[in-house]
Amino acid sequence: MAVKKKKIGAAGRLGAGYGKPKERLNVVEQKQRVKQVCPFCGKTAKRKAKGVWNCKKCGKIFTGGTFYLQA
């Protein structure tokens, strides 16, 4: 009889194996896909490069975390 396995999420693309790294990847990617908030005006900010963020509304460019602003 088949056993129901826990959901792997976006890390399923890695295939079998890679146990702990897959779990860490899921945590990072879930935080990364949440809309990030600009610390200046409170609207949506978008990542331009590693650690460089750009606010869509106020146009400010600022630095933050590599994949997401708040830890």
C-alpha positions as CSV (number, residue, x, y, z in Angstrom):
1,M,0.0,0.0,0.0
2,A,1.3,3.5,-0.8
3,V,2.4,5.8,1.9
4,K,1.5,9.4,1.8
5,K,4.6,11.6,1.8
6,K,4.9,15.1,3.1
7,K,4.8,17.9,0.6
8,I,8.1,19.0,-0.7
9,G,7.1,22.3,-2.2
10,A,9.3,24.1,-4.7
11,A,12.3,22.0,-3.8
12,G,10.7,19.0,-5.6
13,R,12.7,20.1,-8.6
14,L,15.8,18.7,-7.0
15,G,14.5,15.1,-7.1
16,A,15.3,12.5,-4.6
17,G,17.9,13.1,-1.8
18,Y,19.2,16.5,-0.7
19,G,17.2,16.2,2.6
20,K,18.2,19.2,4.8
21,P,19.2,21.5,1.9
22,K,15.7,21.0,0.4
23,E,14.1,22.0,3.7
24,R,16.3,25.1,4.0
25,L,15.6,26.0,0.3
26,N,11.8,25.8,1.0
27,V,12.1,28.2,4.0
28,V,14.1,30.8,2.0
29,E,11.8,30.6,-1.1
30,Q,8.6,30.9,0.9
31,K,10.0,34.1,2.5
32,Q,11.3,35.4,-0.8
33,R,7.9,35.0,-2.6
34,V,6.0,37.1,0.0
35,K,5.6,40.8,-1.1
36,Q,8.3,42.8,0.5
37,V,7.5,46.1,2.2
38,C,9.4,49.4,1.7
39,P,10.8,50.7,5.0
40,F,10.3,54.3,3.9
41,C,6.7,54.4,2.5
42,G,5.2,51.0,3.3
43,K,4.4,50.0,-0.3
44,T,5.8,47.1,-2.3
45,A,9.6,46.9,-2.9
46,K,11.2,44.7,-5.6
47,R,14.7,43.1,-5.6
48,K,17.0,44.5,-8.3
49,A,20.1,42.6,-7.4
50,K,21.7,40.7,-4.4
51,G,20.8,42.9,-1.4
52,V,19.7,45.9,-3.6
53,W,16.0,46.8,-3.4
54,N,13.9,49.3,-5.3
55,C,10.5,50.8,-4.1
56,K,7.9,50.9,-6.9
57,K,6.1,53.9,-5.3
58,C,8.7,56.3,-3.8
59,G,11.5,55.2,-6.2
60,K,14.1,54.8,-3.5
61,I,16.9,52.3,-3.9
62,F,18.2,50.8,-0.7
63,T,20.0,47.8,0.6
64,G,18.7,44.9,2.7
65,G,18.8,41.2,2.9
66,T,19.9,39.1,-0.1
67,F,16.6,37.3,-0.7
68,Y,14.1,39.2,1.6
69,L,14.1,42.3,3.7
70,Q,13.0,41.2,7.1
71,A,14.6,38.2,8.8
